[in-house]
Amino acid sequence: MRITEKAHAELDKILQRGDLAIDATLGNGYDTQFLAQKVGTSGHVFAFDIQKESIEQSTRFLGENKLENRVTFYLSCHSKIKQNLPIELAGKIKTVTFNLGYLPGGDKKIITKPDTTLSALKQAHLCLSDNGIISLISYRGHEGGRCEFEEIEKLIKQEHWPVQKTPGSEAPDSPVLFIIGKA
Ligand SMILES: C[S@@+](CC[C@H](N)C(=O)[O-])C[C@H]1O[C@@H](n2cnc3c(N)ncnc32)[C@H](O)[C@@H]1O
């Protein structure tokens, strides 16, 4: 099973119709598609990416799947979740997903960075509902990826967040899935 499928399997256990979700790294829109299907017409997904290309491609893709009405797109850094998300939704988000790194098929130099990732993670955790989870995939294989992974591990430890950590394989540079709980 691919690591993205492992993440979806975890989300599948908790997501219900009517839930609210955030995709902190929209990319090509596959995670948002999954979230939008799970939350149904009564739920909603808030999706962030810093690349116009990602917003345009995902708007098209979700439109083709008739899911665009369930999604609000933000051409914005995920470290600005707090500024963008309607204030009354804080504490009501069932899941926040992060799939770090670069846009597949896009510019590999535009990658997530430790500073903004950690800031976004802290804001994401504050947004979660009591039974909510963060799903985060961190890539250790590309330049800068290992440093970002280590910073994430440090933050989780420091904050005493409950976490389940699943490496993609036994290879030391395989991606890692973190499922982070609320309390
Ligand atoms: C691995 S891709 C995400 C894949 C995506 N979830 C999907 O299903 O296709 C990582 C994405 O993170 C975006 N990204 C990088 N830095 C970001 C930031 N600071 N805030 C929001 N998105 C960012 C990139 O532009 C890229 O599209």
The ligand as an SDF file (V2000), in Angstrom:
LIG
                    3D

 27 29  0  0  0  0  0  0  0  0999 V2000
    3.3710   16.7930   -2.3800 C   0  0  0  0  0  0  0  0  0  0  0  0
    2.4600   18.1710   -2.9520 S   0  0  0  0  0  0  0  0  0  0  0  0
    0.8330   17.8750   -2.3190 C   0  0  0  0  0  0  0  0  0  0  0  0
    0.0880   16.7660   -2.9980 C   0  0  0  0  0  0  0  0  0  0  0  0
   -1.4060   16.9180   -2.8760 C   0  0  0  0  0  0  0  0  0  0  0  0
   -1.8790   16.8190   -1.5260 N   0  0  0  0  0  0  0  0  0  0  0  0
   -2.1880   16.0450   -3.8310 C   0  0  0  0  0  0  0  0  0  0  0  0
   -3.0810   15.2990   -3.4000 O   0  0  0  0  0  0  0  0  0  0  0  0
   -1.9140   16.1270   -5.0280 O   0  0  0  0  0  0  0  0  0  0  0  0
    3.0200   19.5000   -1.9270 C   0  0  0  0  0  0  0  0  0  0  0  0
    2.3450   20.8270   -2.2290 C   0  0  0  0  0  0  0  0  0  0  0  0
    2.6470   21.7240   -1.1620 O   0  0  0  0  0  0  0  0  0  0  0  0
    2.6670   23.0150   -1.7010 C   0  0  0  0  0  0  0  0  0  0  0  0
    3.3360   23.9400   -0.7550 N   0  0  0  0  0  0  0  0  0  0  0  0
    4.6580   24.1770   -0.6100 C   0  0  0  0  0  0  0  0  0  0  0  0
    4.8610   25.0940    0.3620 N   0  0  0  0  0  0  0  0  0  0  0  0
    3.6270   25.4520    0.8230 C   0  0  0  0  0  0  0  0  0  0  0  0
    3.1690   26.3710    1.8090 C   0  0  0  0  0  0  0  0  0  0  0  0
    4.0490   27.0730    2.5320 N   0  0  0  0  0  0  0  0  0  0  0  0
    1.8480   26.4910    2.0100 N   0  0  0  0  0  0  0  0  0  0  0  0
    0.9520   25.7550    1.2820 C   0  0  0  0  0  0  0  0  0  0  0  0
    1.3270   24.8740    0.3240 N   0  0  0  0  0  0  0  0  0  0  0  0
    2.6490   24.7210    0.0950 C   0  0  0  0  0  0  0  0  0  0  0  0
    3.3940   22.8420   -3.0220 C   0  0  0  0  0  0  0  0  0  0  0  0
    3.1420   23.9320   -3.8700 O   0  0  0  0  0  0  0  0  0  0  0  0
    2.8090   21.5120   -3.5060 C   0  0  0  0  0  0  0  0  0  0  0  0
    1.7470   21.7400   -4.3760 O   0  0  0  0  0  0  0  0  0  0  0  0
  1  2  1  0
  2  3  1  0
  2 10  1  0
  3  4  1  0
  4  5  1  0
  5  6  1  0
  5  7  1  0
  7  8  2  0
  7  9  1  0
 10 11  1  0
 11 12  1  0
 11 26  1  0
 12 13  1  0
 13 14  1  0
 13 24  1  0
 14 15  1  0
 14 23  1  0
 15 16  2  0
 16 17  1  0
 17 18  1  0
 17 23  2  0
 18 19  1  0
 18 20  2  0
 20 21  1  0
 21 22  2  0
 22 23  1  0
 24 25  1  0
 24 26  1  0
 26 27  1  0
M  CHG  2   2   1   9  -1
M  END
$$$$
